[in-house]
Amino acid sequence: MRNTLILTFALITVTLFSGCEVIGDIFQAGMYVGFFIVIAIVAVIIWILRFFRRRT
């Protein structure tokens, strides 16, 4: 069950954020905005992982 949730999350993430498009937008917006986006994404991923670990 846990592996299925992680795989589903990874598949949704890959589908929604195509790598080249996201990188291009980050460079277009500027370094500080890109830095903030990366920190926000990492924080959300950590929060989701902690949430699922508490439930099991």
ZAGU-901851 format. One line per field, with one value per residue (C-alpha): residue number from 1; residue in one letter; x, y, z. Coordinates in nm, 3 decimals, always signed. Example, Ala and Ser with C-alpha at 12.3 -4.5 7.8 and 13.67 -1.06 7.14 Angstrom:
REM ZAGU-901851
seq: 1;2
type: a;s
px: +1.230;+1.367
py: -0.450;-0.106
pz: +0.780;+0.714
END
This chain:
REM ZAGU-901851
seq: 1;2;3;4;5;6;7;8;9;10;11;12;13;14;15;16;17;18;19;20;21;22;23;24;25;26;27;28;29;30;31;32;33;34;35;36;37;38;39;40;41;42;43;44;45;46;47;48;49;50;51;52;53;54;55;56
type: m;r;n;t;l;i;l;t;f;a;l;i;t;v;t;l;f;s;g;c;e;v;i;g;d;i;f;q;a;g;m;y;v;g;f;f;i;v;i;a;i;v;a;v;i;i;w;i;l;r;f;f;r;r;r;t
px: +0.000;+0.277;+0.475;+0.164;+0.105;+0.464;+0.455;+0.126;+0.263;+0.578;+0.378;+0.150;+0.450;+0.627;+0.310;+0.227;+0.577;+0.767;+1.131;+1.236;+0.933;+0.977;+1.350;+1.284;+1.022;+1.253;+1.534;+1.290;+1.152;+1.491;+1.723;+1.553;+1.209;+1.359;+1.530;+1.200;+1.013;+1.270;+1.253;+0.872;+0.861;+1.109;+0.908;+0.585;+0.748;+0.887;+0.547;+0.372;+0.625;+0.589;+0.210;+0.208;+0.463;+0.246;-0.059;+0.109
py: +0.000;+0.242;+0.172;+0.225;+0.567;+0.672;+0.548;+0.728;+1.052;+1.023;+0.958;+1.257;+1.479;+1.374;+1.421;+1.766;+1.914;+1.844;+1.903;+2.135;+2.358;+2.403;+2.477;+2.728;+2.909;+2.921;+3.080;+3.324;+3.431;+3.471;+3.293;+3.393;+3.283;+2.954;+2.905;+2.970;+2.725;+2.450;+2.497;+2.495;+2.173;+1.999;+2.111;+1.976;+1.642;+1.610;+1.696;+1.433;+1.166;+1.243;+1.239;+0.891;+0.754;+0.863;+0.689;+0.348
pz: +0.000;+0.095;-0.222;-0.430;-0.275;-0.332;-0.691;-0.755;-0.609;-0.819;-1.136;-1.072;-1.004;-1.323;-1.525;-1.390;-1.396;-1.712;-1.625;-1.905;-1.873;-1.499;-1.530;-1.808;-1.602;-1.301;-1.504;-1.658;-1.317;-1.152;-0.914;-0.589;-0.708;-0.823;-0.488;-0.307;-0.533;-0.475;-0.097;-0.107;-0.312;-0.081;+0.224;+0.075;-0.010;+0.344;+0.489;+0.273;+0.366;+0.738;+0.704;+0.549;+0.798;+1.092;+0.947;+0.916
END
